[in-house]
Amino acid sequence: MAGKLTVYLRLMRPANIVTSVADVLAGIAIAGYFYQLPFIANSFYPVILLCLSTIGLYGGGIVFNDVFDAELDKVERPERAIPSGLVSLKEASFLGTFLLLWGIGFAFSYSNHAGAIAVAIAFFALLYNKISKHIKFIGPLNMGLCRGLNLLLGISISVPMLMHFYYPGGGAHHLYLLHHHDKPLMVHGGNKRNLYIGGVLYAIVVAAIVYFAVSQQQSTALLFVIPFVWLIYQALFIAIKNPIGPNIGKAVKAGVISLILMDAARAAAFGAMWPAIFIACLLPVSRQFAKVFAVT
C-alpha cells in the first residue's frame, strides 16, 4: 500500500503542488483577507478549502499530463510511472479524475465563484494536456492561463476583490510560463534562442512584480524579488552556456519552484508581509519534495 501511495505521489509531483498552494495563498493575500483575519479556527476554514481545492486541481492536471503522454513517454521517458508499469493507464486516469473532482468539489463548498474558477482550471488543464501543448504558441499561453486562474481562485475568497483585482491573474503568469515544460528540449536539448527568450520573459515578470510593489508603495517586496531573480537566472545561465537536456531540465525545475518566491513577492507588493513570509517558507518544502519526486 505504501509503495502504491509513493507511485501516486510520483504521478502528482508534490513539489509542483506546493507551488499551486503558494498561488492560492498569494491570491488570498492580494484580496486582503489576511488583514481582517481573526485568529480563530473558523476564519481559516475558507483558506483551507481553497488550498485543498488547488491541491486536487493541480495534482489532477499533472496526472493527466502523464496519462495523455503515456505513448510518447514509452520512448522519451520510460522511467515514468505509467510506461514503467508501476501504475496502469486506467489507474492513473481514475486518480486524475478523482483529484480534479476533489478540487472542484472543495471550491464549490466555499462559493459558486470559486467553483466556477475551479471548473475553468480543470477544463484548461485538460485542454492543455490533450491538445494545446502540442501547439507551439497556444500551449504556453494555455498553461499560463491555468496558473493565472489558480491565483484568481485565491482572490475569489472575496468576491468584490475578485472583480477588482482580476488583473494579477493575467499577463505575468502567462509570460513567465511561455517557455516552460517543453519536453523535447528537456529530453534532447535545444538551441540558445529559446533560452534567451526565456530570459527576456523572466525580466518582464520581474518588472511587473516591481511595478506592483512600487504602485502599492511596498518596497519590502524586493526582499522576495531578489532571491527570485537569483534562483531562476543562475540555472538559466548554466543552460544557456551548455544547452543540453539535463541543464534545461534544471532550469525548468528552478523556474517552477521559484514560482513560490514570485507569489511571496506579489503578496508583499500588496502589503501582506506576514503571509508573504509564510509563502516563502514553502520554498524549502517544495525543494525537499523535489529531491524525492521529479518536478518535470
Secondary structure as GFF3:
##gff-version 3
##sequence-region A 1 296
A	DSSP	alpha_helix	2	12	.	.	.	ID=ss1
A	DSSP	alpha_helix	14	30	.	.	.	ID=ss2
A	DSSP	three_ten_helix	33	36	.	.	.	ID=ss3
A	DSSP	alpha_helix	41	68	.	.	.	ID=ss4
A	DSSP	alpha_helix	70	76	.	.	.	ID=ss5
A	DSSP	alpha_helix	89	110	.	.	.	ID=ss6
A	DSSP	alpha_helix	112	130	.	.	.	ID=ss7
A	DSSP	three_ten_helix	132	134	.	.	.	ID=ss8
A	DSSP	alpha_helix	138	155	.	.	.	ID=ss9
A	DSSP	alpha_helix	159	164	.	.	.	ID=ss10
A	DSSP	three_ten_helix	167	169	.	.	.	ID=ss11
A	DSSP	alpha_helix	171	176	.	.	.	ID=ss12
A	DSSP	alpha_helix	183	188	.	.	.	ID=ss13
A	DSSP	alpha_helix	192	215	.	.	.	ID=ss14
A	DSSP	three_ten_helix	219	221	.	.	.	ID=ss15
A	DSSP	alpha_helix	222	241	.	.	.	ID=ss16
A	DSSP	alpha_helix	245	257	.	.	.	ID=ss17
A	DSSP	alpha_helix	259	269	.	.	.	ID=ss18
A	DSSP	alpha_helix	273	280	.	.	.	ID=ss19
A	DSSP	alpha_helix	282	292	.	.	.	ID=ss20
###
